[in-house]
Amino acid sequence: MSAPPAANSPETVRGLQERAARALPAEHVEDAGGWWLRHAPNCSWWAGTVLPHGDAEPGGLVHRVVDAEKFYARHGATARFQISPPACPDGLDAVLAERGYRRRSPVSLQVAPTARVLEQVPTGSLRVRLDDRPTRAWFEAWCAASGHGDSRAEWDMLARVEPPGAYACAMGGDDVVAVGRAVADTGWAGVFGMATLPRARGRGAARNVLAALAGWAGAHDAESMYLQVERDNLPARRLYERAGFREMCGFHFRTAT
């Protein structure tokens, strides 16, 4: 079993981000010497970014970037790179900046022992239903709460996720008011898709969902949990901090202009 490490080692960061990529599976994936080139048409854009986890000599970085750009050009897409300093080749961020790539979307990669999350997150009054596949009610609530719209491509992406997975719905009466999902992968459970409908915010719905997912993770031999949260999402960061999550590292994206 894996446990949250004391330091953000490159191997651990790479491992977690590759687990996240499997939990957000792109339609087209090409392994180019350790760089995962991913294309996910009509899905959330971060599902279609490059994971540049293979080593590269400083003089070879430009060539590898050009090869990635050709991949996205073939698919009629914009090249985007996920930049995590512990996990990426040295100098890649500077090379992309010199090529005019815009820096955007700072994100925090956070981890916690599953047992700590269960201890820290109180079980609220809302009933939470867990399914092993996305239901239409889960998906419609996620679309409404996250503002993504009812996208067939997003639904198809969820169908590509390898089990075991859990889809949590916090219920307000007969209505789904908050959702989240988790994917167990080699000792870790990743948390994704956390969203609450506006009318239910401030009632502890997200805490209920997170507690249910932590209970599911523990039952599926995932001793540790991880998630990725935008740095400017202060309510979510407060929720995760209270639940015992701590930052392992920060990362950002570079987008071609």
C-alpha positions as protocol buffer text, in pm:
chain_id: "A"
residue {
  index: 1
  type: MET
  ca { x: 0 y: 0 z: 0 }
}
residue {
  index: 2
  type: SER
  ca { x: 109 y: 355 z: -61 }
}
residue {
  index: 3
  type: ALA
  ca { x: 100 y: 627 z: 200 }
}
residue {
  index: 4
  type: PRO
  ca { x: 130 y: 1004 z: 170 }
}
residue {
  index: 5
  type: PRO
  ca { x: 504 y: 1075 z: 162 }
}
residue {
  index: 6
  type: ALA
  ca { x: 682 y: 1330 z: 374 }
}
residue {
  index: 7
  type: ALA
  ca { x: 821 y: 1501 z: 64 }
}
residue {
  index: 8
  type: ASN
  ca { x: 693 y: 1568 z: -285 }
}
residue {
  index: 9
  type: SER
  ca { x: 922 y: 1325 z: -461 }
}
residue {
  index: 10
  type: PRO
  ca { x: 909 y: 1333 z: -842 }
}
residue {
  index: 11
  type: GLU
  ca { x: 807 y: 967 z: -853 }
}
residue {
  index: 12
  type: THR
  ca { x: 513 y: 1020 z: -618 }
}
residue {
  index: 13
  type: VAL
  ca { x: 392 y: 1332 z: -797 }
}
residue {
  index: 14
  type: ARG
  ca { x: 416 y: 1158 z: -1133 }
}
residue {
  index: 15
  type: GLY
  ca { x: 233 y: 857 z: -998 }
}
residue {
  index: 16
  type: LEU
  ca { x: -54 y: 1063 z: -863 }
}
residue {
  index: 17
  type: GLN
  ca { x: -91 y: 1270 z: -1178 }
}
residue {
  index: 18
  type: GLU
  ca { x: -91 y: 957 z: -1391 }
}
residue {
  index: 19
  type: ARG
  ca { x: -361 y: 811 z: -1168 }
}
residue {
  index: 20
  type: ALA
  ca { x: -557 y: 1133 z: -1220 }
}
residue {
  index: 21
  type: ALA
  ca { x: -511 y: 1100 z: -1596 }
}
residue {
  index: 22
  type: ARG
  ca { x: -653 y: 748 z: -1582 }
}
residue {
  index: 23
  type: ALA
  ca { x: -947 y: 881 z: -1381 }
}
residue {
  index: 24
  type: LEU
  ca { x: -1004 y: 1148 z: -1650 }
}
residue {
  index: 25
  type: PRO
  ca { x: -933 y: 929 z: -1953 }
}
residue {
  index: 26
  type: ALA
  ca { x: -886 y: 1111 z: -2280 }
}
residue {
  index: 27
  type: GLU
  ca { x: -1026 y: 970 z: -2602 }
}
residue {
  index: 28
  type: HIS
  ca { x: -682 y: 964 z: -2767 }
}
residue {
  index: 29
  type: VAL
  ca { x: -363 y: 895 z: -2570 }
}
residue {
  index: 30
  type: GLU
  ca { x: -15 y: 853 z: -2715 }
}
residue {
  index: 31
  type: ASP
  ca { x: 290 y: 765 z: -2505 }
}
residue {
  index: 32
  type: ALA
  ca { x: 578 y: 958 z: -2660 }
}
residue {
  index: 33
  type: GLY
  ca { x: 878 y: 845 z: -2459 }
}
residue {
  index: 34
  type: GLY
  ca { x: 704 y: 897 z: -2126 }
}
residue {
  index: 35
  type: TRP
  ca { x: 518 y: 1210 z: -2232 }
}
residue {
  index: 36
  type: TRP
  ca { x: 145 y: 1139 z: -2231 }
}
residue {
  index: 37
  type: LEU
  ca { x: -12 y: 1323 z: -2524 }
}
residue {
  index: 38
  type: ARG
  ca { x: -387 y: 1336 z: -2457 }
}
residue {
  index: 39
  type: HIS
  ca { x: -673 y: 1461 z: -2671 }
}
residue {
  index: 40
  type: ALA
  ca { x: -1023 y: 1479 z: -2524 }
}
residue {
  index: 41
  type: PRO
  ca { x: -1249 y: 1660 z: -2772 }
}
residue {
  index: 42
  type: ASN
  ca { x: -1542 y: 1851 z: -2618 }
}
residue {
  index: 43
  type: CYS
  ca { x: -1440 y: 1753 z: -2264 }
}
residue {
  index: 44
  type: SER
  ca { x: -1302 y: 1976 z: -1993 }
}
residue {
  index: 45
  type: TRP
  ca { x: -978 y: 2107 z: -2140 }
}
residue {
  index: 46
  type: TRP
  ca { x: -750 y: 1977 z: -1862 }
}
residue {
  index: 47
  type: ALA
  ca { x: -833 y: 1619 z: -1963 }
}
residue {
  index: 48
  type: GLY
  ca { x: -650 y: 1683 z: -2290 }
}
residue {
  index: 49
  type: THR
  ca { x: -317 y: 1818 z: -2169 }
}
residue {
  index: 50
  type: VAL
  ca { x: 36 y: 1681 z: -2204 }
}
residue {
  index: 51
  type: LEU
  ca { x: 182 y: 1503 z: -1903 }
}
residue {
  index: 52
  type: PRO
  ca { x: 555 y: 1556 z: -1975 }
}
residue {
  index: 53
  type: HIS
  ca { x: 688 y: 1294 z: -1736 }
}
residue {
  index: 54
  type: GLY
  ca { x: 962 y: 1140 z: -1946 }
}
residue {
  index: 55
  type: ASP
  ca { x: 1314 y: 1271 z: -1909 }
}
residue {
  index: 56
  type: ALA
  ca { x: 1462 y: 1494 z: -2177 }
}
residue {
  index: 57
  type: GLU
  ca { x: 1801 y: 1649 z: -2227 }
}
residue {
  index: 58
  type: PRO
  ca { x: 1794 y: 2031 z: -2215 }
}
residue {
  index: 59
  type: GLY
  ca { x: 1884 y: 2049 z: -2583 }
}
residue {
  index: 60
  type: GLY
  ca { x: 1608 y: 1803 z: -2672 }
}
residue {
  index: 61
  type: LEU
  ca { x: 1320 y: 1980 z: -2503 }
}
residue {
  index: 62
  type: VAL
  ca { x: 1230 y: 2194 z: -2802 }
}
residue {
  index: 63
  type: HIS
  ca { x: 1216 y: 1887 z: -3028 }
}
residue {
  index: 64
  type: ARG
  ca { x: 987 y: 1708 z: -2784 }
}
residue {
  index: 65
  type: VAL
  ca { x: 762 y: 2012 z: -2758 }
}
residue {
  index: 66
  type: VAL
  ca { x: 744 y: 2036 z: -3137 }
}
residue {
  index: 67
  type: ASP
  ca { x: 649 y: 1668 z: -3160 }
}
residue {
  index: 68
  type: ALA
  ca { x: 370 y: 1727 z: -2907 }
}
residue {
  index: 69
  type: GLU
  ca { x: 250 y: 2029 z: -3106 }
}
residue {
  index: 70
  type: LYS
  ca { x: 230 y: 1811 z: -3416 }
}
residue {
  index: 71
  type: PHE
  ca { x: 11 y: 1563 z: -3227 }
}
residue {
  index: 72
  type: TYR
  ca { x: -238 y: 1836 z: -3136 }
}
residue {
  index: 73
  type: ALA
  ca { x: -224 y: 1986 z: -3484 }
}
residue {
  index: 74
  type: ARG
  ca { x: -323 y: 1648 z: -3629 }
}
residue {
  index: 75
  type: HIS
  ca { x: -626 y: 1650 z: -3403 }
}
residue {
  index: 76
  type: GLY
  ca { x: -713 y: 2014 z: -3472 }
}
residue {
  index: 77
  type: ALA
  ca { x: -656 y: 2102 z: -3106 }
}
residue {
  index: 78
  type: THR
  ca { x: -458 y: 2352 z: -2901 }
}
residue {
  index: 79
  type: ALA
  ca { x: -143 y: 2224 z: -2731 }
}
residue {
  index: 80
  type: ARG
  ca { x: -149 y: 2248 z: -2353 }
}
residue {
  index: 81
  type: PHE
  ca { x: 107 y: 2123 z: -2100 }
}
residue {
  index: 82
  type: GLN
  ca { x: 65 y: 2039 z: -1734 }
}
residue {
  index: 83
  type: ILE
  ca { x: 369 y: 2176 z: -1554 }
}
residue {
  index: 84
  type: SER
  ca { x: 459 y: 2023 z: -1218 }
}
residue {
  index: 85
  type: PRO
  ca { x: 814 y: 2123 z: -1124 }
}
residue {
  index: 86
  type: PRO
  ca { x: 888 y: 1804 z: -925 }
}
residue {
  index: 87
  type: ALA
  ca { x: 772 y: 1582 z: -1211 }
}
residue {
  index: 88
  type: CYS
  ca { x: 866 y: 1766 z: -1532 }
}
residue {
  index: 89
  type: PRO
  ca { x: 1202 y: 1798 z: -1705 }
}
residue {
  index: 90
  type: ASP
  ca { x: 1404 y: 2095 z: -1587 }
}
residue {
  index: 91
  type: GLY
  ca { x: 1369 y: 2394 z: -1814 }
}
residue {
  index: 92
  type: LEU
  ca { x: 1041 y: 2290 z: -1979 }
}
residue {
  index: 93
  type: ASP
  ca { x: 840 y: 2577 z: -1832 }
}
residue {
  index: 94
  type: ALA
  ca { x: 1096 y: 2828 z: -1960 }
}
residue {
  index: 95
  type: VAL
  ca { x: 1100 y: 2670 z: -2307 }
}
residue {
  index: 96
  type: LEU
  ca { x: 721 y: 2694 z: -2330 }
}
residue {
  index: 97
  type: ALA
  ca { x: 724 y: 3054 z: -2209 }
}
residue {
  index: 98
  type: GLU
  ca { x: 979 y: 3141 z: -2477 }
}
residue {
  index: 99
  type: ARG
  ca { x: 751 y: 2983 z: -2737 }
}
residue {
  index: 100
  type: GLY
  ca { x: 467 y: 3210 z: -2628 }
}
residue {
  index: 101
  type: TYR
  ca { x: 268 y: 2965 z: -2417 }
}
residue {
  index: 102
  type: ARG
  ca { x: 45 y: 3139 z: -2162 }
}
residue {
  index: 103
  type: ARG
  ca { x: 60 y: 3036 z: -1797 }
}
residue {
  index: 104
  type: ARG
  ca { x: -284 y: 2967 z: -1650 }
}
residue {
  index: 105
  type: SER
  ca { x: -488 y: 2784 z: -1386 }
}
residue {
  index: 106
  type: PRO
  ca { x: -266 y: 2729 z: -1080 }
}
residue {
  index: 107
  type: VAL
  ca { x: -372 y: 2409 z: -903 }
}
residue {
  index: 108
  type: SER
  ca { x: -289 y: 2246 z: -571 }
}
residue {
  index: 109
  type: LEU
  ca { x: -227 y: 1869 z: -556 }
}
residue {
  index: 110
  type: GLN
  ca { x: -332 y: 1758 z: -208 }
}
residue {
  index: 111
  type: VAL
  ca { x: -315 y: 1429 z: -17 }
}
residue {
  index: 112
  type: ALA
  ca { x: -448 y: 1284 z: 308 }
}
residue {
  index: 113
  type: PRO
  ca { x: -463 y: 947 z: 485 }
}
residue {
  index: 114
  type: THR
  ca { x: -809 y: 804 z: 433 }
}
residue {
  index: 115
  type: ALA
  ca { x: -845 y: 735 z: 806 }
}
residue {
  index: 116
  type: ARG
  ca { x: -779 y: 1103 z: 884 }
}
residue {
  index: 117
  type: VAL
  ca { x: -1048 y: 1216 z: 641 }
}
residue {
  index: 118
  type: LEU
  ca { x: -1296 y: 982 z: 807 }
}
residue {
  index: 119
  type: GLU
  ca { x: -1201 y: 1122 z: 1148 }
}
residue {
  index: 120
  type: GLN
  ca { x: -1210 y: 1488 z: 1041 }
}
residue {
  index: 121
  type: VAL
  ca { x: -1526 y: 1496 z: 830 }
}
residue {
  index: 122
  type: PRO
  ca { x: -1848 y: 1469 z: 1034 }
}
residue {
  index: 123
  type: THR
  ca { x: -2138 y: 1277 z: 890 }
}
residue {
  index: 124
  type: GLY
  ca { x: -2419 y: 1524 z: 828 }
}
residue {
  index: 125
  type: SER
  ca { x: -2793 y: 1489 z: 805 }
}
residue {
  index: 126
  type: LEU
  ca { x: -2816 y: 1445 z: 427 }
}
residue {
  index: 127
  type: ARG
  ca { x: -2846 y: 1094 z: 294 }
}
residue {
  index: 128
  type: VAL
  ca { x: -2573 y: 997 z: 45 }
}
residue {
  index: 129
  type: ARG
  ca { x: -2627 y: 735 z: -223 }
}
residue {
  index: 130
  type: LEU
  ca { x: -2328 y: 555 z: -377 }
}
residue {
  index: 131
  type: ASP
  ca { x: -2329 y: 392 z: -719 }
}
residue {
  index: 132
  type: ASP
  ca { x: -2045 y: 215 z: -896 }
}
residue {
  index: 133
  type: ARG
  ca { x: -2124 y: 382 z: -1231 }
}
residue {
  index: 134
  type: PRO
  ca { x: -2250 y: 730 z: -1315 }
}
residue {
  index: 135
  type: THR
  ca { x: -2627 y: 756 z: -1313 }
}
residue {
  index: 136
  type: ARG
  ca { x: -2822 y: 1005 z: -1519 }
}
residue {
  index: 137
  type: ALA
  ca { x: -2926 y: 1183 z: -1196 }
}
residue {
  index: 138
  type: TRP
  ca { x: -2560 y: 1212 z: -1088 }
}
residue {
  index: 139
  type: PHE
  ca { x: -2454 y: 1344 z: -1426 }
}
residue {
  index: 140
  type: GLU
  ca { x: -2736 y: 1597 z: -1456 }
}
residue {
  index: 141
  type: ALA
  ca { x: -2664 y: 1732 z: -1108 }
}
residue {
  index: 142
  type: TRP
  ca { x: -2292 y: 1756 z: -1187 }
}
residue {
  index: 143
  type: CYS
  ca { x: -2365 y: 1942 z: -1512 }
}
residue {
  index: 144
  type: ALA
  ca { x: -2602 y: 2184 z: -1338 }
}
residue {
  index: 145
  type: ALA
  ca { x: -2372 y: 2251 z: -1041 }
}
residue {
  index: 146
  type: SER
  ca { x: -2045 y: 2276 z: -1235 }
}
residue {
  index: 147
  type: GLY
  ca { x: -2181 y: 2469 z: -1533 }
}
residue {
  index: 148
  type: HIS
  ca { x: -2043 y: 2225 z: -1791 }
}
residue {
  index: 149
  type: GLY
  ca { x: -2369 y: 2158 z: -1969 }
}
residue {
  index: 150
  type: ASP
  ca { x: -2503 y: 1817 z: -2068 }
}
residue {
  index: 151
  type: SER
  ca { x: -2207 y: 1707 z: -2277 }
}
residue {
  index: 152
  type: ARG
  ca { x: -2214 y: 1367 z: -2446 }
}
residue {
  index: 153
  type: ALA
  ca { x: -1833 y: 1377 z: -2456 }
}
residue {
  index: 154
  type: GLU
  ca { x: -1811 y: 1410 z: -2076 }
}
residue {
  index: 155
  type: TRP
  ca { x: -2053 y: 1119 z: -2035 }
}
residue {
  index: 156
  type: ASP
  ca { x: -1844 y: 909 z: -2272 }
}
residue {
  index: 157
  type: MET
  ca { x: -1531 y: 998 z: -2076 }
}
residue {
  index: 158
  type: LEU
  ca { x: -1688 y: 863 z: -1756 }
}
residue {
  index: 159
  type: ALA
  ca { x: -1770 y: 541 z: -1942 }
}
residue {
  index: 160
  type: ARG
  ca { x: -1397 y: 496 z: -2011 }
}
residue {
  index: 161
  type: VAL
  ca { x: -1299 y: 510 z: -1641 }
}
residue {
  index: 162
  type: GLU
  ca { x: -1171 y: 174 z: -1522 }
}
residue {
  index: 163
  type: PRO
  ca { x: -1336 y: 44 z: -1200 }
}
residue {
  index: 164
  type: PRO
  ca { x: -1343 y: 44 z: -908 }
}
residue {
  index: 165
  type: GLY
  ca { x: -1513 y: 380 z: -884 }
}
residue {
  index: 166
  type: ALA
  ca { x: -1784 y: 542 z: -673 }
}
residue {
  index: 167
  type: TYR
  ca { x: -2036 y: 809 z: -767 }
}
residue {
  index: 168
  type: ALA
  ca { x: -2184 y: 984 z: -464 }
}
residue {
  index: 169
  type: CYS
  ca { x: -2514 y: 1175 z: -460 }
}
residue {
  index: 170
  type: ALA
  ca { x: -2617 y: 1377 z: -154 }
}
residue {
  index: 171
  type: MET
  ca { x: -2995 y: 1374 z: -144 }
}
residue {
  index: 172
  type: GLY
  ca { x: -3223 y: 1658 z: -39 }
}
residue {
  index: 173
  type: GLY
  ca { x: -3546 y: 1464 z: -19 }
}
residue {
  index: 174
  type: ASP
  ca { x: -3580 y: 1297 z: -358 }
}
residue {
  index: 175
  type: ASP
  ca { x: -3345 y: 1541 z: -533 }
}
residue {
  index: 176
  type: VAL
  ca { x: -2969 y: 1518 z: -585 }
}
residue {
  index: 177
  type: VAL
  ca { x: -2816 y: 1836 z: -440 }
}
residue {
  index: 178
  type: ALA
  ca { x: -2442 y: 1754 z: -440 }
}
residue {
  index: 179
  type: VAL
  ca { x: -2216 y: 1503 z: -611 }
}
residue {
  index: 180
  type: GLY
  ca { x: -1863 y: 1374 z: -621 }
}
residue {
  index: 181
  type: ARG
  ca { x: -1679 y: 1069 z: -742 }
}
residue {
  index: 182
  type: ALA
  ca { x: -1374 y: 865 z: -647 }
}
residue {
  index: 183
  type: VAL
  ca { x: -1150 y: 621 z: -833 }
}
residue {
  index: 184
  type: ALA
  ca { x: -935 y: 365 z: -650 }
}
residue {
  index: 185
  type: ASP
  ca { x: -599 y: 293 z: -809 }
}
residue {
  index: 186
  type: THR
  ca { x: -315 y: 98 z: -644 }
}
residue {
  index: 187
  type: GLY
  ca { x: -361 y: 207 z: -284 }
}
residue {
  index: 188
  type: TRP
  ca { x: -486 y: 558 z: -357 }
}
residue {
  index: 189
  type: ALA
  ca { x: -835 y: 699 z: -414 }
}
residue {
  index: 190
  type: GLY
  ca { x: -864 y: 1016 z: -621 }
}
residue {
  index: 191
  type: VAL
  ca { x: -1154 y: 1256 z: -560 }
}
residue {
  index: 192
  type: PHE
  ca { x: -1311 y: 1425 z: -862 }
}
residue {
  index: 193
  type: GLY
  ca { x: -1627 y: 1601 z: -972 }
}
residue {
  index: 194
  type: MET
  ca { x: -1717 y: 1760 z: -640 }
}
residue {
  index: 195
  type: ALA
  ca { x: -2006 y: 2000 z: -703 }
}
residue {
  index: 196
  type: THR
  ca { x: -2303 y: 2136 z: -507 }
}
residue {
  index: 197
  type: LEU
  ca { x: -2617 y: 2299 z: -644 }
}
residue {
  index: 198
  type: PRO
  ca { x: -2646 y: 2665 z: -538 }
}
residue {
  index: 199
  type: ARG
  ca { x: -2961 y: 2609 z: -333 }
}
residue {
  index: 200
  type: ALA
  ca { x: -2786 y: 2348 z: -119 }
}
residue {
  index: 201
  type: ARG
  ca { x: -2463 y: 2533 z: -44 }
}
residue {
  index: 202
  type: GLY
  ca { x: -2381 y: 2601 z: 318 }
}
residue {
  index: 203
  type: ARG
  ca { x: -2570 y: 2294 z: 440 }
}
residue {
  index: 204
  type: GLY
  ca { x: -2278 y: 2053 z: 461 }
}
residue {
  index: 205
  type: ALA
  ca { x: -2368 y: 1865 z: 144 }
}
residue {
  index: 206
  type: ALA
  ca { x: -2008 y: 1856 z: 20 }
}
residue {
  index: 207
  type: ARG
  ca { x: -1889 y: 1726 z: 358 }
}
residue {
  index: 208
  type: ASN
  ca { x: -2144 y: 1446 z: 335 }
}
residue {
  index: 209
  type: VAL
  ca { x: -2022 y: 1352 z: -11 }
}
residue {
  index: 210
  type: LEU
  ca { x: -1655 y: 1360 z: 92 }
}
residue {
  index: 211
  type: ALA
  ca { x: -1723 y: 1148 z: 401 }
}
residue {
  index: 212
  type: ALA
  ca { x: -1906 y: 889 z: 191 }
}
residue {
  index: 213
  type: LEU
  ca { x: -1623 y: 875 z: -62 }
}
residue {
  index: 214
  type: ALA
  ca { x: -1365 y: 835 z: 217 }
}
residue {
  index: 215
  type: GLY
  ca { x: -1566 y: 547 z: 361 }
}
residue {
  index: 216
  type: TRP
  ca { x: -1579 y: 386 z: 19 }
}
residue {
  index: 217
  type: ALA
  ca { x: -1204 y: 439 z: -28 }
}
residue {
  index: 218
  type: GLY
  ca { x: -1128 y: 266 z: 301 }
}
residue {
  index: 219
  type: ALA
  ca { x: -1346 y: -28 z: 204 }
}
residue {
  index: 220
  type: HIS
  ca { x: -1153 y: -60 z: -123 }
}
residue {
  index: 221
  type: ASP
  ca { x: -805 y: -78 z: 35 }
}
residue {
  index: 222
  type: ALA
  ca { x: -716 y: 281 z: -54 }
}
residue {
  index: 223
  type: GLU
  ca { x: -527 y: 396 z: 253 }
}
residue {
  index: 224
  type: SER
  ca { x: -455 y: 738 z: 101 }
}
residue {
  index: 225
  type: MET
  ca { x: -657 y: 995 z: -90 }
}
residue {
  index: 226
  type: TYR
  ca { x: -561 y: 1271 z: -331 }
}
residue {
  index: 227
  type: LEU
  ca { x: -734 y: 1553 z: -514 }
}
residue {
  index: 228
  type: GLN
  ca { x: -658 y: 1853 z: -732 }
}
residue {
  index: 229
  type: VAL
  ca { x: -816 y: 2188 z: -647 }
}
residue {
  index: 230
  type: GLU
  ca { x: -784 y: 2527 z: -814 }
}
residue {
  index: 231
  type: ARG
  ca { x: -597 y: 2770 z: -593 }
}
residue {
  index: 232
  type: ASP
  ca { x: -864 y: 3039 z: -633 }
}
residue {
  index: 233
  type: ASN
  ca { x: -1143 y: 2804 z: -517 }
}
residue {
  index: 234
  type: LEU
  ca { x: -1133 y: 2914 z: -155 }
}
residue {
  index: 235
  type: PRO
  ca { x: -1449 y: 2735 z: -31 }
}
residue {
  index: 236
  type: ALA
  ca { x: -1323 y: 2402 z: -166 }
}
residue {
  index: 237
  type: ARG
  ca { x: -976 y: 2456 z: -23 }
}
residue {
  index: 238
  type: ARG
  ca { x: -1126 y: 2526 z: 321 }
}
residue {
  index: 239
  type: LEU
  ca { x: -1336 y: 2210 z: 299 }
}
residue {
  index: 240
  type: TYR
  ca { x: -1034 y: 1996 z: 212 }
}
residue {
  index: 241
  type: GLU
  ca { x: -811 y: 2157 z: 473 }
}
residue {
  index: 242
  type: ARG
  ca { x: -1069 y: 2080 z: 744 }
}
residue {
  index: 243
  type: ALA
  ca { x: -1086 y: 1724 z: 612 }
}
residue {
  index: 244
  type: GLY
  ca { x: -712 y: 1677 z: 670 }
}
residue {
  index: 245
  type: PHE
  ca { x: -577 y: 1728 z: 317 }
}
residue {
  index: 246
  type: ARG
  ca { x: -238 y: 1894 z: 281 }
}
residue {
  index: 247
  type: GLU
  ca { x: -62 y: 2020 z: -29 }
}
residue {
  index: 248
  type: MET
  ca { x: 199 y: 1797 z: -184 }
}
residue {
  index: 249
  type: CYS
  ca { x: 287 y: 2039 z: -462 }
}
residue {
  index: 250
  type: GLY
  ca { x: 145 y: 2306 z: -686 }
}
residue {
  index: 251
  type: PHE
  ca { x: 125 y: 2295 z: -1063 }
}
residue {
  index: 252
  type: HIS
  ca { x: -3 y: 2502 z: -1351 }
}
residue {
  index: 253
  type: PHE
  ca { x: -70 y: 2477 z: -1722 }
}
residue {
  index: 254
  type: ARG
  ca { x: 87 y: 2630 z: -2029 }
}
residue {
  index: 255
  type: THR
  ca { x: -141 y: 2692 z: -2328 }
}
residue {
  index: 256
  type: ALA
  ca { x: -27 y: 2767 z: -2682 }
}
residue {
  index: 257
  type: THR
  ca { x: -133 y: 3102 z: -2822 }
}
